[in-house]
C-alpha cells in the first residue's frame, strides 16, 4: 500500500486555512487541562492527597513540600519542550510530535484520575501523572504555534490566540475539586484533551505537513553561527527565566497565602485555588474605576505644564472646552518647549 503524501506548502489565499479549526481545539484543551490541573495542584497535595488511600489517612503534605513538587513539575514542563522541538525539527515533524505526545499527555491525566486505585500508592500515581503531563507538554508547547504558522501562506495574515481555555479552567476546575472530588477534577481536563487529540487527528488530511530538517537542521543549529545566535538569545532568556520563576508562584505560594485572605469579592466568597481568576476580575474592575480619575489627573498635569494654554483656558472660562481639546493639547504639551509653535495653542473663539 502506497504511503499517503501530505501537502507541505500552503495555498496562497487570504482566507482561513482549513486545518486551523482542528488545531484550535487541541490548543484550547491543552491550556484548559494544564492550567486547570496546575491551579488545584497545591491545594490537592496539601488537603486531599493524604485521604486518597482507602481505609487509612496518610501524613498531610506540608506547604513547603507541595511548593517543591509544584515547581519541579513546572520546571519539567518547560524543559521537555527543548527535547520536543529537536524531535520535531530533526526526526518526525510537528504533526506526529503533537499527536503522539498529546496521547502521552492524556495518559498523564488518566494517572491523576486513578489516584487511590489499586496497583500504586496515591503519591506514586501523582508523580507518574505529573511526569507524563510534563513530557507530553514537550511536544505541544513548542510545536502547536509553529504548526499553526505552517498553515498560512504569505498572503494570509490571520492569527488565533487561545486564552479562553486557561481562563475558564482557573475558575471551573477548583469547583470540580470541591464538589466532585479529585477524580473528576483531574479527569474532566483529560477527557477534553482526549477529544481534542481526536479532533487533531481528524485534520491530518488538510494540514500542511512541513517535513523535518533532519541532519541538515542539526548541523545548522550547532554550527558556529547557530551557537552564536543561541548565545545572544540566552542573554534575553536569562532575564525572562527570572520573571517566570516569580510569576509561576501564582500557583503555589500565592494559593497558600490566599487561605488566610478575605476572599469575598463581588458578593462571592471565592475558593482558595481560584485566586488567580479572582485577581483578573479584580484588576479589570479596578482599572475601570480608576480610568476616569487617571484621565482627569493626566489632563490636569498636561494643562499645568503648559502656561500658554492655561492662560487661554482661563480667559475662555470653560472647563468643558478643555476636555474637547484634550487630545490635541496632550500631543502639543508633551512636545519640547523649543519645538512648540505659537499657533498650537490658538483655538479661536
Secondary structure per residue as TSV (DSSP state, phi and psi in degrees):
chain	resnum	aa	ss	phi	psi
A	1	X	-	360.0	128.9
A	2	X	-	-69.2	142.5
A	3	X	-	-72.2	132.8
A	4	X	-	-70.0	135.9
A	5	X	-	-102.2	135.4
A	6	X	-	-106.5	156.0
A	7	X	-	-69.9	142.7
A	8	X	-	-117.9	-2.4
A	9	X	S	-127.8	128.0
A	10	X	-	-73.8	157.8
A	11	X	-	-72.3	146.5
A	12	X	-	-85.2	87.2
A	13	X	-	-143.0	153.5
A	14	X	S	-92.6	-3.5
A	15	X	S	-81.9	167.5
A	16	X	-	-70.3	128.3
A	17	X	-	-59.7	148.3
A	18	X	T	-65.1	-29.7
A	19	X	T	-80.2	-11.1
A	20	X	H	-63.4	-39.6
A	21	X	H	-62.5	-27.1
A	22	X	H	-79.3	-28.1
A	23	X	H	-79.1	-35.1
A	24	X	H	-58.3	-45.4
A	25	X	H	-61.6	-40.0
A	26	X	H	-64.0	-44.6
A	27	X	H	-70.8	-41.4
A	28	X	H	-63.4	-42.6
A	29	X	H	-67.6	-37.1
A	30	X	H	-63.1	-41.0
A	31	X	H	-69.3	-39.2
A	32	X	H	-61.1	-48.3
A	33	X	H	-68.2	-42.6
A	34	X	H	-68.5	-52.4
A	35	X	H	-71.1	-34.0
A	36	X	H	-65.0	-46.7
A	37	X	H	-64.3	-41.6
A	38	X	H	-66.3	-33.3
A	39	X	H	-62.4	-39.8
A	40	X	H	-97.9	0.3
A	41	X	H	-63.3	-48.4
A	42	X	H	-66.5	-43.0
A	43	X	H	-62.4	-41.2
A	44	X	H	-61.7	-46.4
A	45	X	H	-66.3	-33.6
A	46	X	H	-89.7	-23.3
A	47	X	H	-122.0	-13.3
A	48	X	T	-122.4	-35.1
A	49	X	G	-57.7	-40.0
A	50	X	G	-73.1	-7.5
A	51	X	G	-98.1	0.0
A	52	X	-	-79.5	-16.5
A	53	X	S	-82.5	121.6
A	54	X	T	-67.9	130.6
A	55	X	T	87.0	-2.4
A	56	X	S	-153.6	160.2
A	57	X	-	-112.8	121.7
A	58	X	-	-82.6	-170.9
A	59	X	-	-81.9	130.2
A	60	X	-	-67.6	133.8
A	61	X	-	-75.6	137.6
A	62	X	-	-74.3	159.1
A	63	X	H	-60.2	-40.1
A	64	X	H	-64.3	-42.0
A	65	X	H	-66.7	-39.7
A	66	X	H	-63.5	-40.7
A	67	X	H	-60.6	-41.8
A	68	X	H	-62.3	-48.2
A	69	X	H	-62.6	-41.5
A	70	X	H	-60.0	-49.5
A	71	X	H	-73.6	-30.3
A	72	X	H	-62.7	-40.5
A	73	X	H	-64.8	-46.6
A	74	X	H	-63.2	-41.0
A	75	X	H	-61.7	-42.9
A	76	X	H	-65.0	-36.9
A	77	X	H	-61.0	-33.8
A	78	X	H	-98.3	-1.2
A	79	X	H	-90.1	-43.8
A	80	X	H	-61.6	-27.0
A	81	X	H	-58.5	-24.5
A	82	X	H	-63.1	-44.8
A	83	X	H	-68.5	-40.7
A	84	X	H	-62.6	-35.2
A	85	X	H	-68.8	-39.1
A	86	X	H	-67.6	-39.8
A	87	X	I	-59.2	-41.5
A	88	X	I	-71.7	-50.6
A	89	X	I	-76.2	-23.0
A	90	X	I	-104.3	-40.4
A	91	X	I	-108.8	-59.3
A	92	X	I	-119.9	-5.0
A	93	X	H	86.2	167.4
A	94	X	H	-69.7	-44.2
A	95	X	H	-58.6	-52.6
A	96	X	H	-68.7	-31.9
A	97	X	H	-63.1	-46.4
A	98	X	H	-63.7	-46.4
A	99	X	H	-64.2	-50.9
A	100	X	H	-65.8	-43.2
A	101	X	H	-79.8	-18.0
A	102	X	H	-66.3	-36.0
A	103	X	H	-64.5	-42.6
A	104	X	H	-60.1	-41.0
A	105	X	H	-58.5	-45.7
A	106	X	H	-62.9	-38.3
A	107	X	H	-64.7	-32.1
A	108	X	H	-63.6	-43.6
A	109	X	H	-66.9	-34.8
A	110	X	H	-62.5	-40.8
A	111	X	H	-62.5	-40.8
A	112	X	H	-66.4	-39.1
A	113	X	H	-68.5	-22.9
A	114	X	T	-89.8	2.6
A	115	X	T	-56.2	130.7
A	116	X	T	99.8	-12.6
A	117	X	S	-77.3	165.8
A	118	X	T	-72.0	160.0
A	119	X	T	109.8	-48.4
A	120	X	S	-134.7	155.0
A	121	X	-	-70.1	152.8
A	122	X	H	-54.4	-39.6
A	123	X	H	-64.3	-34.0
A	124	X	H	-70.3	-42.4
A	125	X	H	-57.3	-40.8
A	126	X	H	-62.3	-48.3
A	127	X	H	-64.5	-41.0
A	128	X	H	-63.1	-44.9
A	129	X	H	-62.7	-44.6
A	130	X	H	-65.2	-38.1
A	131	X	H	-64.8	-44.5
A	132	X	H	-65.8	-38.0
A	133	X	H	-66.3	-43.5
A	134	X	H	-63.2	-42.6
A	135	X	H	-66.0	-41.4
A	136	X	H	-64.3	-35.3
A	137	X	H	-61.4	-26.4
A	138	X	H	-62.8	-22.8
A	139	X	H	-94.6	-25.3
A	140	X	H	-88.1	-50.3
A	141	X	T	-61.0	-43.2
A	142	X	T	-83.4	-13.6
A	143	X	T	-108.7	-29.9
A	144	X	H	-64.2	-49.9
A	145	X	H	-62.7	-40.2
A	146	X	H	-66.0	-36.8
A	147	X	H	-66.4	-36.4
A	148	X	H	-60.6	-45.1
A	149	X	H	-61.0	-32.4
A	150	X	H	-64.9	-23.3
A	151	X	T	-78.5	-15.1
A	152	X	-	-100.5	141.6
A	153	X	-	-89.6	-176.0
A	154	X	T	-68.8	-26.5
A	155	X	T	-86.2	-6.4
A	156	X	-	-105.2	125.2
A	157	X	-	-118.6	12.8
A	158	X	-	-72.1	147.4
A	159	X	-	-151.4	139.4
A	160	X	-	-117.4	133.0
A	161	X	-	-116.2	128.3
A	162	X	-	-102.0	106.2
A	163	X	-	-119.5	-9.8
A	164	X	H	-61.5	-41.1
A	165	X	H	-59.3	-46.8
A	166	X	H	-69.0	-38.1
A	167	X	H	-68.4	-46.8
A	168	X	H	-63.6	-36.7
A	169	X	H	-68.6	-34.9
A	170	X	H	-69.9	-16.9
A	171	X	H	-93.9	-42.5
A	172	X	H	-82.1	-41.9
A	173	X	H	-62.1	-41.4
A	174	X	H	-59.2	-33.4
A	175	X	H	-67.9	-40.3
A	176	X	H	-62.4	-39.5
A	177	X	H	-64.8	-41.6
A	178	X	H	-72.0	-44.0
A	179	X	H	-86.2	-33.4
A	180	X	H	-121.7	-8.1
A	181	X	-	93.3	172.6
A	182	X	H	-62.5	-36.1
A	183	X	H	-60.5	-43.9
A	184	X	H	-73.8	-42.3
A	185	X	H	-61.1	-37.6
A	186	X	H	-88.7	-23.8
A	187	X	H	-77.9	-39.3
A	188	X	H	-59.7	-49.0
A	189	X	H	-59.6	-33.8
A	190	X	H	-66.2	-40.6
A	191	X	H	-63.8	-43.2
A	192	X	H	-61.9	-39.6
A	193	X	H	-66.7	-37.0
A	194	X	H	-64.8	-42.5
A	195	X	H	-64.7	-38.8
A	196	X	H	-67.1	-37.0
A	197	X	H	-64.5	-40.4
A	198	X	H	-61.5	-43.6
A	199	X	H	-62.9	-40.1
A	200	X	H	-63.1	-40.9
A	201	X	H	-64.3	-36.0
A	202	X	H	-64.7	-22.3
A	203	X	T	-90.8	9.1
A	204	X	T	-59.9	-31.8
A	205	X	T	-82.1	-13.4
A	206	X	T	-109.7	-8.5
A	207	X	S	-69.3	153.7
A	208	X	-	-89.3	118.5
A	209	X	-	-103.0	97.2
A	210	X	-	-77.9	121.8
A	211	X	-	-67.6	153.2
A	212	X	-	-65.5	155.0
A	213	X	-	-79.7	-16.5
A	214	X	H	66.5	-150.2
A	215	X	H	-65.0	-27.7
A	216	X	H	-61.5	-43.3
A	217	X	H	-62.7	-41.8
A	218	X	H	-62.2	-43.0
A	219	X	H	-65.7	-40.9
A	220	X	H	-66.3	-40.7
A	221	X	H	-63.9	-41.0
A	222	X	T	-102.0	19.7
A	223	X	S	-77.1	174.2
A	224	X	H	-59.6	-47.6
A	225	X	H	-63.8	-38.8
A	226	X	H	-65.1	-42.9
A	227	X	H	-66.3	-40.4
A	228	X	H	-61.0	-42.2
A	229	X	H	-62.8	-42.0
A	230	X	H	-64.4	-40.9
A	231	X	H	-64.6	-37.9
A	232	X	H	-64.5	-42.8
A	233	X	H	-67.8	-32.5
A	234	X	H	-62.9	-27.6
A	235	X	H	-61.6	-41.5
A	236	X	H	-68.9	-47.9
A	237	X	H	-70.8	-18.5
A	238	X	H	-62.7	-38.2
A	239	X	H	-78.6	-34.4
A	240	X	H	-61.9	-38.3
A	241	X	H	-62.7	-35.9
A	242	X	H	-63.9	-43.6
A	243	X	H	-59.3	-49.2
A	244	X	H	-68.3	-29.9
A	245	X	H	-62.0	-35.4
A	246	X	H	-80.6	-42.3
A	247	X	H	-62.1	-39.7
A	248	X	G	-71.5	-3.0
A	249	X	G	-72.7	-8.4
A	250	X	G	-62.7	-22.3
A	251	X	G	-98.3	-2.2
A	252	X	T	-125.3	-85.0
A	253	X	H	-60.7	-37.1
A	254	X	H	-64.7	-41.7
A	255	X	H	-65.7	-42.3
A	256	X	H	-63.8	-41.6
A	257	X	H	-64.2	-33.9
A	258	X	H	-62.1	-21.7
A	259	X	T	-61.6	-29.8
A	260	X	T	-101.7	13.2
A	261	X	S	-104.0	157.4
A	262	X	-	-79.1	107.1
A	263	X	-	-99.5	17.3
A	264	X	E	-82.6	122.1
A	265	X	E	-152.0	134.4
A	266	X	T	57.8	33.1
A	267	X	T	78.2	9.2
A	268	X	E	-124.2	137.2
A	269	X	E	-91.7	106.7
A	270	X	-	-81.4	155.2
A	271	X	-	-74.3	156.6
A	272	X	G	-56.9	-43.6
A	273	X	G	-80.4	-1.5
A	274	X	G	-92.6	8.3
A	275	X	H	-61.0	-32.0
A	276	X	H	-67.3	-41.1
A	277	X	H	-67.2	-41.5
A	278	X	H	-63.8	-37.6
A	279	X	H	-62.5	-36.6
A	280	X	H	-65.0	-44.7
A	281	X	H	-63.0	-41.7
A	282	X	H	-65.4	-43.3
A	283	X	H	-63.8	-38.7
A	284	X	H	-63.3	-46.1
A	285	X	H	-66.2	-41.0
A	286	X	H	-64.1	-39.0
A	287	X	H	-63.5	-41.8
A	288	X	H	-66.0	-40.7
A	289	X	H	-70.5	-28.6
A	290	X	H	-92.0	-13.4
A	291	X	H	-60.7	-42.6
A	292	X	H	-65.4	-45.1
A	293	X	H	-63.7	-42.1
A	294	X	H	-64.0	-41.5
A	295	X	H	-59.2	-44.8
A	296	X	H	-67.2	-41.0
A	297	X	H	-62.7	-41.7
A	298	X	H	-63.9	-39.0
A	299	X	H	-62.8	-48.0
A	300	X	H	-63.3	-38.1
A	301	X	H	-64.5	-43.6
A	302	X	H	-66.2	-40.6
A	303	X	H	-66.9	-38.9
A	304	X	H	-68.4	-27.7
A	305	X	H	-79.9	-10.8
A	306	X	-	-115.0	93.9
A	307	X	H	-63.4	-39.2
A	308	X	H	-61.7	-44.1
A	309	X	H	-71.7	-32.1
A	310	X	H	-63.0	-41.5
A	311	X	H	-65.0	-38.5
A	312	X	H	-62.6	-43.0
A	313	X	H	-68.6	-35.3
A	314	X	H	-67.0	-38.7
A	315	X	H	-67.6	-35.1
A	316	X	H	-76.3	-30.4
A	317	X	T	65.2	33.0
A	318	X	-	-130.9	108.4
A	319	X	H	-70.2	-33.8
A	320	X	H	-60.4	-36.8
A	321	X	H	-66.3	-35.2
A	322	X	H	-62.3	-39.0
A	323	X	H	-65.3	-39.8
A	324	X	H	-67.1	-29.4
A	325	X	T	-100.0	12.6
A	326	X	H	-58.1	-47.5
A	327	X	H	-64.7	-38.0
A	328	X	H	-69.2	-40.7
A	329	X	H	-63.4	-39.1
A	330	X	H	-59.4	-43.5
A	331	X	H	-66.5	-38.0
A	332	X	H	-81.8	-42.2
A	333	X	H	-64.3	-27.2
A	334	X	T	-87.8	-4.0
A	335	X	S	-76.0	143.0
A	336	X	-	-53.6	144.9
A	337	X	G	-58.3	-37.7
A	338	X	G	-74.7	-4.1
A	339	X	G	-108.1	-0.6
A	340	X	-	-81.3	146.5
A	341	X	-	-108.3	149.4
A	342	X	G	-61.2	-38.4
A	343	X	G	-74.7	-5.8
A	344	X	G	-61.5	-27.6
A	345	X	G	-106.9	10.3
A	346	X	-	-97.5	98.5
A	347	X	-	-99.7	0.3
A	348	X	-	79.5	-176.5
A	349	X	-	-76.2	360.0
